[in-house]
Amino acid sequence: MPTEPESRRESDVERRNERAPMQYRRFGRTNRALSVVTLGGMRYHDGWSEPRHEVHREMREECRDSVQRALDAGINHIETAHGYGKSEHCLGLVLDELKVPRDRYFFMTKGAPMTADATHRMLEQQLQALRLDHIDLYGWHGINTRARFDAALARGGPVEVLKRYQEQGVIGSIGFSTHASVRIISEAIATDLFDFVNLHYYYFFQRNWAAILLANARDMGVFVISPNDKGGQLFNAPPLLRRLTAPLTPIQFNARFCLRTPLVHTLSFGMHRPEHFAEMHGVLPVSIPLTRAEQDILFQLDQRLAVDPLSQYEGHELEGDPSGINIAEVLRFRRMYKCYDMLDFGRYRYNMFSPDSDWFGGEFATPEQVAQVDLSRAPPGVPLRELLNEAHAAFFVPKVGG
């Protein structure tokens, strides 16, 4: 039996557009029941060209079809960001054209203004683009580094401005999205300024489990972002991975893995074609805990680590190595390649490293950088430089003309 406070809390949960077989979970202290699948708004056709307010017909039609299919499937949470090109303008147009009642969906957008003045300007622009008078869930977009953490939380800065909009009813709940280390994520959660967190957590990246536990202790909503793309480009999975997750697809198993715990409330699907919705329906029903068949799949995936025992070394304690290499991520890509044949994913992500990036920082593991690795912090018996050299050889793709 739930305790009396829990009973009262559940009775206060706001519900919208609920229909079977979609499932719903309370999004932490926001007290909104979100569908376990969120419609992400990042990947519509020609969504990144300028000017951002000019939405082409094909994008609008693709978006309109996706929104209608999502609502018909019982999805009640639509998510985008100022940083997603034309997305806010497109969704504003589509929701207006479809005449979707405002009480049928929860809307989340995000922004990364670095000052108080920029926060005012950006939020007003977003409301205008979206054609909304209020935003249910607003996330500060990308607390990824110490500098961005400090900027977002500065005295009189962006988060304080968002709080004032919240007091006026323009914003419902305030959260943050992040690509940061678990240390920075945990520090942001511990400020108790945020109602929810959007973070990475998948079968192939479980490092943020500690942050999920901490968020749950603070009764925060937990939203898993990019499970199908950053989770391993699962729409382009190699035959080995497809065999291991059968009869589910890799996307379906990964979604069920993420949602196997009640501490994860929703995850995003960037659905923009009809076949994406067909695969999404195969995620349901979600079981807590995993069913016997799903546990068998999990066991098979875990057993693959024995193919390359060194792959089990993750290297998280080497964060901040003087080489500048994001060692834990490089080792993760190597593990996914050696144990699951995920070479394409390794190349895709590895070549996004940039030492100056706030979103995916790190040097390539070139021989020059690998020579600077502090081996004193690595466990004895782990040939770290050899592993890094192997990964670079497998993944690095020189730029044409570079």
C-alpha positions as CSV (number, residue, x, y, z in Angstrom):
1,M,0.0,0.0,0.0
2,P,1.3,3.5,-0.8
3,T,1.9,5.8,2.1
4,E,-0.6,8.6,2.6
5,P,1.7,11.3,1.1
6,E,2.3,9.1,-2.0
7,S,-1.5,8.6,-2.4
8,R,-2.1,12.3,-2.3
9,R,0.7,12.9,-4.7
10,E,-0.7,10.4,-7.2
11,S,-4.2,11.9,-6.9
12,D,-2.8,15.3,-8.0
13,V,-1.1,14.0,-11.2
14,E,-2.2,15.8,-14.3
15,R,-3.2,13.5,-17.1
16,R,-3.7,14.2,-20.9
17,N,-4.5,12.2,-24.0
18,E,-4.3,8.8,-22.2
19,R,-5.2,5.8,-24.3
20,A,-4.2,2.1,-24.6
21,P,-1.8,0.6,-25.2
22,M,0.5,3.5,-24.4
23,Q,1.7,3.6,-20.8
24,Y,2.3,6.6,-18.6
25,R,4.5,7.5,-15.7
26,R,4.5,10.4,-13.2
27,F,7.3,12.8,-14.3
28,G,8.6,13.4,-10.8
29,R,7.6,16.5,-8.9
30,T,6.2,18.1,-12.1
31,N,3.2,15.9,-11.2
32,R,2.4,15.3,-14.9
33,A,1.8,11.8,-16.2
34,L,3.9,11.6,-19.4
35,S,3.7,8.9,-22.0
36,V,6.7,6.6,-21.8
37,V,7.5,7.6,-25.4
38,T,8.1,11.3,-26.2
39,L,7.8,12.7,-29.7
40,G,11.1,14.4,-30.3
41,G,11.2,17.3,-32.7
42,M,14.8,17.4,-33.9
43,R,14.8,15.4,-37.2
44,Y,12.2,16.7,-39.6
45,H,13.1,17.3,-43.2
46,D,15.3,20.3,-43.9
47,G,15.0,21.4,-40.4
48,W,18.3,23.2,-40.2
49,S,18.5,25.6,-43.1
50,E,18.1,29.4,-42.7
51,P,16.1,31.4,-42.1
52,R,14.6,29.4,-39.3
53,H,11.2,30.9,-39.6
54,E,10.7,29.7,-43.2
55,V,9.2,26.2,-42.9
56,H,9.1,24.4,-46.2
57,R,6.0,22.4,-47.2
58,E,7.7,19.0,-47.0
59,M,8.9,19.6,-43.4
60,R,5.5,20.9,-42.4
61,E,3.7,17.9,-43.9
62,E,6.2,15.4,-42.3
63,C,5.7,17.1,-38.9
64,R,1.9,17.3,-39.2
65,D,1.7,13.6,-40.0
66,S,4.1,12.7,-37.1
67,V,2.2,14.8,-34.6
68,Q,-1.2,13.3,-35.6
69,R,0.2,9.8,-35.4
70,A,1.7,10.5,-32.1
71,L,-1.4,11.9,-30.6
72,D,-3.5,9.0,-32.0
73,A,-1.0,6.6,-30.4
74,G,-1.5,8.2,-27.0
75,I,1.7,10.1,-26.9
76,N,1.1,13.2,-24.8
77,H,4.6,14.8,-24.6
78,I,6.2,16.7,-27.5
79,E,9.7,18.0,-27.1
80,T,12.0,20.3,-29.1
81,A,14.5,23.1,-28.5
82,H,15.5,26.5,-29.7
83,G,18.7,24.9,-30.9
84,Y,16.8,22.5,-33.3
85,G,16.7,24.9,-36.2
86,K,13.2,25.4,-37.6
87,S,11.6,22.9,-35.2
88,E,9.9,25.3,-32.9
89,H,8.4,27.3,-35.8
90,C,7.3,24.1,-37.6
91,L,5.6,22.6,-34.5
92,G,3.9,26.0,-33.8
93,L,2.4,26.0,-37.3
94,V,1.4,22.3,-37.2
95,L,-0.3,22.4,-33.8
96,D,-2.2,25.5,-34.9
97,E,-3.2,24.0,-38.2
98,L,-4.4,20.8,-36.5
99,K,-6.3,22.7,-33.9
100,V,-5.0,20.4,-31.2
101,P,-6.6,21.4,-27.9
102,R,-3.9,22.7,-25.5
103,D,-5.0,20.3,-22.8
104,R,-4.3,17.3,-25.0
105,Y,-0.5,17.4,-24.7
106,F,2.4,18.6,-22.6
107,F,5.0,20.6,-24.4
108,M,8.7,20.8,-23.6
109,T,11.3,23.1,-25.2
110,K,14.8,24.1,-24.2
111,G,17.2,26.9,-24.6
112,A,20.8,27.8,-23.7
113,P,20.8,31.6,-23.0
114,M,24.0,32.6,-21.2
115,T,22.7,35.8,-19.6
116,A,19.6,37.2,-18.0
117,D,18.9,39.5,-21.0
118,A,19.4,36.7,-23.4
119,T,17.0,34.5,-21.5
120,H,14.2,37.1,-21.7
121,R,14.8,37.6,-25.5
122,M,15.0,33.9,-26.2
123,L,11.9,32.9,-24.3
124,E,9.8,35.6,-25.9
125,Q,11.0,34.4,-29.3
126,Q,10.2,30.8,-28.5
127,L,6.7,31.6,-27.3
128,Q,6.1,33.5,-30.5
129,A,7.5,30.7,-32.7
130,L,5.5,28.1,-30.9
131,R,2.3,30.2,-30.8
132,L,1.9,29.3,-27.2
133,D,1.1,31.4,-24.2
134,H,2.8,29.0,-21.8
135,I,5.3,26.1,-21.9
136,D,4.7,23.1,-19.6
137,L,8.3,22.1,-19.3
138,Y,11.3,24.2,-20.0
139,G,14.9,22.9,-19.9
140,W,18.2,24.8,-19.8
141,H,19.8,23.2,-22.7
142,G,23.2,21.6,-22.2
143,I,24.7,21.8,-18.7
144,N,27.6,20.0,-20.2
145,T,30.7,21.6,-18.7
146,R,31.7,23.5,-15.6
147,A,31.6,26.8,-17.5
148,R,28.0,26.2,-18.7
149,F,27.0,25.1,-15.2
150,D,28.3,28.3,-13.8
151,A,26.6,30.4,-16.5
152,A,23.2,28.8,-16.1
153,L,23.3,29.1,-12.3
154,A,24.9,32.5,-12.0
155,R,23.3,34.9,-9.5
156,G,20.8,36.9,-11.4
157,G,21.4,34.7,-14.4
158,P,19.3,32.4,-16.7
159,V,17.8,30.0,-14.2
160,E,16.7,32.9,-11.9
161,V,15.0,34.5,-14.9
162,L,13.3,31.2,-15.8
163,K,12.1,31.0,-12.2
164,R,10.4,34.4,-12.5
165,Y,8.6,33.3,-15.6
166,Q,7.6,30.2,-13.7
167,E,6.1,32.4,-10.9
168,Q,4.1,34.2,-13.6
169,G,2.7,30.9,-15.0
170,V,4.5,31.3,-18.4
171,I,6.6,28.2,-17.5
172,G,5.3,25.2,-15.7
173,S,8.4,23.2,-14.5
174,I,12.1,23.9,-15.0
175,G,14.7,21.3,-15.7
176,F,18.0,20.9,-17.6
177,S,19.4,18.7,-20.3
178,T,23.0,17.5,-20.2
179,H,25.8,15.7,-22.0
180,A,28.1,16.2,-19.0
181,S,30.0,13.8,-16.7
182,V,28.0,12.1,-14.0
183,R,29.8,14.4,-11.5
184,I,28.5,17.6,-13.1
185,I,25.1,16.1,-13.6
186,S,24.9,15.2,-9.9
187,E,26.0,18.6,-8.8
188,A,23.2,20.2,-10.9
189,I,20.7,17.8,-9.5
190,A,21.9,18.6,-6.0
191,T,21.2,22.3,-6.4
192,D,17.5,21.4,-6.0
193,L,16.7,24.2,-8.5
194,F,15.4,21.8,-11.2
195,D,12.3,19.6,-11.5
196,F,13.5,17.3,-14.2
197,V,16.7,16.2,-16.0
198,N,17.2,15.1,-19.7
199,L,20.2,12.8,-19.9
200,H,21.8,9.9,-21.7
201,Y,21.2,6.3,-20.4
202,Y,21.0,3.2,-22.6
203,Y,22.1,-0.4,-22.6
204,F,25.4,0.7,-24.2
205,F,25.8,3.6,-21.8
206,Q,24.9,3.0,-18.2
207,R,27.3,5.4,-16.6
208,N,24.5,7.8,-15.6
209,W,22.6,5.4,-13.4
210,A,24.0,7.1,-10.3
211,A,22.6,10.4,-11.5
212,I,19.2,8.7,-12.1
213,L,19.2,7.4,-8.5
214,L,20.0,10.9,-7.2
215,A,17.3,12.5,-9.4
216,N,14.8,10.0,-8.0
217,A,15.9,10.9,-4.4
218,R,15.0,14.5,-5.3
219,D,11.7,13.4,-6.9
220,M,12.8,14.8,-10.3
221,G,11.5,13.7,-13.7
222,V,13.9,11.6,-15.7
223,F,13.8,11.9,-19.5
224,V,16.2,9.7,-21.5
225,I,17.3,11.5,-24.7
226,S,18.4,10.2,-28.1
227,P,18.1,6.4,-27.2
228,N,18.1,5.4,-30.9
229,D,20.9,7.6,-32.2
230,K,23.3,8.3,-29.4
231,G,22.3,5.0,-27.9
232,G,24.1,3.2,-30.8
233,Q,22.6,4.3,-34.1
234,L,20.2,1.4,-33.5
235,F,18.3,2.1,-36.7
236,N,21.5,1.1,-38.5
237,A,22.4,-1.9,-36.3
238,P,24.7,-4.6,-37.6
239,P,23.3,-8.1,-38.2
240,L,25.0,-9.5,-35.1
241,L,23.1,-7.0,-32.8
242,R,19.8,-7.7,-34.6
243,R,20.3,-11.4,-34.0
244,L,21.1,-10.9,-30.3
245,T,17.9,-8.8,-29.7
246,A,15.5,-10.9,-31.8
247,P,12.6,-11.2,-31.8
248,L,12.7,-7.5,-30.7
249,T,14.6,-5.0,-32.8
250,P,17.6,-3.3,-31.1
251,I,15.5,-0.1,-30.8
252,Q,12.7,-2.0,-29.1
253,F,15.0,-3.8,-26.7
254,N,16.9,-0.7,-25.8
255,A,13.7,1.2,-25.0
256,R,12.5,-1.7,-22.8
257,F,15.9,-1.8,-21.1
258,C,15.7,1.9,-20.3
259,L,12.1,1.7,-19.1
260,R,12.6,-1.5,-17.0
261,T,12.9,0.7,-14.0
262,P,10.2,3.1,-12.7
263,L,13.0,5.6,-12.1
264,V,13.1,6.4,-15.9
265,H,9.8,8.1,-16.9
266,T,10.0,8.7,-20.6
267,L,12.4,8.5,-23.6
268,S,12.5,10.4,-26.9
269,F,11.8,8.9,-30.3
270,G,12.6,11.3,-33.2
271,M,9.8,9.8,-35.3
272,H,9.2,11.5,-38.7
273,R,8.2,8.6,-40.9
274,P,5.3,6.1,-40.6
275,E,7.6,3.1,-40.2
276,H,9.1,4.8,-37.1
277,F,5.7,4.6,-35.4
278,A,5.3,0.9,-36.4
279,E,8.6,0.1,-34.6
280,M,7.6,2.3,-31.6
281,H,4.4,0.3,-31.1
282,G,6.6,-2.8,-30.7
283,V,8.1,-1.3,-27.6
284,L,4.8,-1.7,-25.8
285,P,3.9,-3.1,-23.4
286,V,6.8,-2.2,-21.1
287,S,7.4,-4.6,-18.2
288,I,8.9,-3.9,-14.8
289,P,11.0,-5.9,-14.3
290,L,12.0,-7.3,-17.7
291,T,10.1,-10.4,-18.8
292,R,11.9,-13.7,-18.9
293,A,12.4,-13.4,-22.7
294,E,13.8,-9.9,-22.3
295,Q,16.2,-11.1,-19.6
296,D,17.4,-13.8,-21.9
297,I,18.2,-11.1,-24.5
298,L,20.0,-9.1,-21.8
299,F,22.0,-12.2,-20.8
300,Q,23.1,-12.7,-24.4
301,L,24.2,-9.1,-24.8
302,D,26.1,-9.2,-21.5
303,Q,27.8,-12.5,-22.5
304,R,29.3,-10.9,-25.6
305,L,31.8,-9.0,-23.3
306,A,33.6,-12.3,-22.9
307,V,34.6,-12.0,-26.6
308,D,37.1,-9.3,-25.7
309,P,37.7,-9.3,-21.9
310,L,39.6,-6.1,-21.9
311,S,36.5,-4.4,-23.2
312,Q,35.1,-4.6,-19.7
313,Y,37.5,-1.9,-18.5
314,E,35.6,1.4,-18.8
315,G,38.3,4.0,-17.7
316,H,35.9,6.5,-16.1
317,E,38.5,7.3,-13.4
318,L,40.7,8.7,-16.1
319,E,38.5,11.7,-16.6
320,G,40.6,14.9,-17.1
321,D,43.7,13.0,-18.3
322,P,46.5,15.3,-19.5
323,S,46.2,13.9,-23.0
324,G,42.8,15.5,-23.5
325,I,41.4,12.2,-24.8
326,N,37.9,11.3,-23.6
327,I,39.3,7.9,-22.7
328,A,36.1,6.4,-21.3
329,E,34.1,7.2,-24.5
330,V,36.9,5.9,-26.8
331,L,37.0,2.7,-24.8
332,R,33.2,2.4,-25.0
333,F,33.3,2.8,-28.8
334,R,36.0,0.1,-29.0
335,R,33.9,-2.2,-26.8
336,M,30.8,-1.7,-29.0
337,Y,32.9,-2.5,-32.1
338,K,34.8,-5.5,-30.7
339,C,31.9,-7.2,-29.0
340,Y,28.9,-6.1,-31.1
341,D,30.3,-5.3,-34.5
342,M,29.2,-1.7,-34.2
343,L,32.0,-0.2,-36.3
344,D,29.7,2.4,-38.1
345,F,28.6,3.8,-34.8
346,G,32.2,4.1,-33.5
347,R,33.2,6.0,-36.6
348,Y,30.1,8.2,-36.4
349,R,30.7,9.3,-32.9
350,Y,34.5,9.2,-32.7
351,N,34.9,11.7,-35.6
352,M,32.7,14.2,-33.7
353,F,35.3,14.7,-31.0
354,S,36.5,18.2,-30.8
355,P,38.8,19.6,-28.0
356,D,36.9,22.9,-28.0
357,S,33.4,21.4,-28.0
358,D,31.0,22.0,-25.1
359,W,28.9,19.1,-26.3
360,F,31.4,16.3,-27.2
361,G,34.8,17.4,-26.1
362,G,38.0,15.4,-26.6
363,E,41.2,14.9,-28.6
364,F,41.6,12.2,-31.1
365,A,43.7,9.3,-29.8
366,T,46.5,10.0,-32.2
367,P,50.0,8.6,-31.3
368,E,51.0,12.1,-30.1
369,Q,48.1,12.4,-27.7
370,V,48.3,8.8,-26.6
371,A,51.9,9.3,-25.6
372,Q,50.7,11.9,-23.1
373,V,48.3,9.5,-21.3
374,D,49.0,9.3,-17.6
375,L,49.4,5.5,-17.2
376,S,49.9,5.8,-13.4
377,R,46.1,6.1,-13.0
378,A,45.3,3.0,-15.1
379,P,45.0,-0.4,-13.5
380,P,48.1,-2.7,-13.8
381,G,47.7,-5.1,-16.7
382,V,45.5,-2.9,-18.8
383,P,47.4,-2.0,-22.0
384,L,45.7,1.4,-22.2
385,R,47.8,2.9,-24.9
386,E,47.4,-0.1,-27.1
387,L,43.7,0.0,-26.7
388,L,43.5,3.6,-27.6
389,N,45.8,3.2,-30.6
390,E,43.6,0.3,-31.8
391,A,40.4,2.4,-31.5
392,H,41.9,5.3,-33.4
393,A,43.0,3.1,-36.2
394,A,39.5,1.6,-36.5
395,F,37.5,4.8,-36.2
396,F,39.4,7.8,-37.4
397,V,38.3,9.0,-40.9
398,P,40.5,11.9,-42.2
399,K,38.6,14.8,-43.5
400,V,38.8,15.2,-47.3
401,G,41.4,17.9,-48.0
402,G,42.4,17.9,-44.3
